[in-house]
Amino acid sequence: MSQGGGIKTDRLDGIRSHLYAHGFSTIQDLADAVGASLATVRRDLQILEESGVIDRVHGGARIAEGSSVELAFQEREKRQLAAKRAIAAAAYETLVPRTAIFLDAGTTVLQLARRIRIDPIPLRIFTNGLIVAQEFLNVPTLDVTLLGGQLRSENASMVGPQAEAMLETIWFDQLFLGASAISTDGAIYSVDSAEASLNRRMLTRSANRSVLADSTKFGTTATYKVAPLSEARLITDAALGVEWRRQLEEASVDTHYVTIGAQE
């Protein structure tokens, strides 16, 4: 019985992941993706629709508008990987040896951590990301500190009052912050209130602040506002549309565009 429940959970996760990655999909597409019958997928879609995760439309389904359900870290890490690596390469070029930096727990920032591991320079690194911290194991030129606090499994991050209190005792030369969503109001949003609160605190503790966000994050929504983009320098990819570029310019957001594939 428990094995069947596990298979069902895996299938629901598979459907959700496919919809995140591909957008609207037909029932046949989803059946092929998860290896289930059309009837089984229809039942699964009903469950996901009732929980508010998806909308069923025109013989298929899509992620629900405004859904704050967060995709597993491992799935998000794979999305827009080329853009994330190009953005990370540009961010790496801004690093100054022997300074203190903060890396948040986002998947684009993780690519920056991996670039630092490949080509390390002397840095004092602080992070609230467990996977980010793991990248620096046994790299002798790095002094790494992981924030304490409450473990947020969905993002493999440390959050909460203890993490925020620790931030109050530290000052960073540079902050590198990811974004769950960048809404039409020109602000960064998060799907989690504790993560958003910690991100806001990060912004107050750094001399230079950079947001690393690929172009697919723009025009999306999440529940909890972090801060206006104008509070930081933005590094994004050149696929960002003309209208968004105009809006960023009008808001005086210091924006650096990278070409996908430009990184080494």
N, C-alpha and C positions, 0 to 999 in steps of 0.2 A: 504493500500500500504506500509506504513512504517512498519507495523507489519510483512509483508512478507519479507521485507528487513532485519529486525532483525533476523527472522528465518534463512534466507540465511546466514547471517553473523555468527550466532551461528553454523551453519552446517559447514561452511568453517573452523572456529576455531576448531571444533570437528575433522575434517579430519586432519588438521595440527597437532593437539595434538596427535592423534592416530599414525601418522607417526613418530613423535618425539619419542614416547614411545616404538613403536614396530618395527621401521625400515620398510623395504619393506613390503607392504600389497597389497593383491589382491583387485580388485574392489568390490568383494563380501564381503571381510573382512570390507572394509570401509563402505559399505552400511549397514551391520549389526551394525557397531559401531555407526553410526549416525542416523539409522532408516529411511533411504531414499531408493528410488528405484535405480536400477543400472543406468538407464538413467540419473537420477538427479545427481548421483555421478560422472558420466562421464562428465557432463557439469561443475560441480564444479571443477573437476580436470583440465579441460581446462583453467578455470579462474586462478587457482593457478599456473599452468604451465606458462601461459602468464605473470604472475607477478613475475616469477622467484623463487617461493617458493618451487616448487616440480618438479621432473622429472617423466614422465610417461614411464614405461618400463615393457615389458613382461606381459601385462595383469593386471598391477597394477601401483603402484606409490611409490616413496620414496622422502625424503627431498632432495632438490637439493644440489649437491656437492658445498661446499663453501658458502652455503646460510648464509647470515648474519641476516636473519629474526629471531627475538628473541621471544621465547615462553613466554607466560604470566607468571609472577612471581609465581602465585598460582600453575600452572602446573609444573613448574620447581622444586618447593618446594617438590613435591610428588615423584620425580624421585630419585632412588638410596637412599631411605630414611634410610635404615639400615646402609649403608656405611657412609652416612653423620653423623649419630648419633655416630657411632664408632669413626670417625675422630674427631668429636666435643668432645667426652669423653677424647680422648688423648690430645687434645689441652687444655681442662680444667685443666688437671693435671700439666700443665706448668705455670699456673697462680700464681702470687705472691701477697699476700694480701697487700693492701695499695699502689698499684702502679697504673700508668696511662696506659690504653690500648685503642687501636683503633680497632673497629669492622667494617668491611666494610659491604656492603649491600647484599652480596651473600647469597644464600640459605643454603650453608653448614655452613657459619658463623652464620646464624640464628639459627641453631641447637646448636651452642656453646652458643648463647645468652639464649636459653631456658634451657640449662644445668645450666648456672649461676643463672637464676631465681629460679630453683628448689633447688639449693644448694648454696646460695649467700655467698660471702666473701666480705670484704670491698674493693671496687675498685672505681677508677675514670674512667668512661667509656665515650669515644667519639665515635660517629658513624655518618655516612651519610645515614644510612638506616632507613626509617620511621618504618617499621615493626620490625626491630631490637630494636629501641628505645621503641616501645610500649610494648615489652616484660618486660621492667623494671619498668613499672608503679607501684607505691606503694611498691617498695622494698627498705626499709629504709637504708640498708647498702651500697647502690650504689649511687654515684654522677654521673649523666648522662647528657651529653651535646650532642645535635644534631646540626650538621653543618647547616648553612644557605646556600642559593643558589637557583639554578633553580631546580624545581621538574622534575625528569625524571620518568614518570609514569610506563614505562615498567619494571623498576627494583625497583620501590618504593624508589628511592634514590634522594639525593640532590647532584647536580654537578655544574660545571661552575666556573667562575672566583671568585665569592664571597666565594664559598666553598674552593677553592684553597688558597685564601688570608687568610682565617681563619686558615688553616693548617700551614701557615708560622709562626704563633704566638704560636704554641703548639709543645711540644716534648713528645713522648710516650715511655714507657718502652717496650711495646710489640704491634705489629701490627698483626692482623689476617685478611688475604686477601683471597678471593675466586678467582676463575678463570672460565671465560666462556669457554676457550679452552686452551690446551697446545699442541702446534704444534710440528712437527718433528724437528724443529730447537732448541727445548729445551726452548722455551720462552712462557710466558703467553700472551694470546690475549683476547681482548674484542670486542664485537659487536658494541660498541658505542665509538666515539672519546672522548667525554667529560668524560665518565666513565674511559677510559684508561688514560687520562691525570691526572685525580684526583688520580687514583691508583698509577701512577708513583710518584706523589708528596707525597703520603702516605709513600712510601718506603724510601724517604729521611728524614722522620721526626721521625723515630723510631730506637731505639737501637737494638731491637730484632724483626725479621720479620719472620712470618710463613705463608705459603700458604696452605690452606685447599682445597684439590681437590680430588674427588674420581676417580677411575681408568678409568671410561668411558670418562673423559675429555681429556685423552691423545690420541694424534694422530688425534685430531680434529682441525678445523680451524675457525678463525674469522678474522675480518678485521684489527683491530688496536692493534699493539704490545704494551704491558705494560712494560715487563722487562724479562731478562733471569731468569730461575728458580734458578740459582746459587746465586742470590742476596738474597735468603731467605731459611729458613728451610722448607722442604716439609713434610706434613703429608698426607698420602694417604692410600688406603686400599690394603690388601695383594693380591687382585685379579689382580694387575698390572702385565703385562706380562714380561717374561725373557728379551726380547730385550730392553724394556724400562728401566728395572732395570739396565742393563748393561750400557745404555746410561747415566743414572743418576749418576752411579758410576764413569764413565769416566769423566763426567763434574764436579765431586766433589760436587754434590748436597747433602747436609745433609738431608737424607731422613729417616722418621720414618714410618714403615708399621704397620697398625692395622688390626686385624682380625675382620671381620664383625660378630657382635653378642657378641663381647667382652665387650661392655659397659654395665653398670648396667641398 
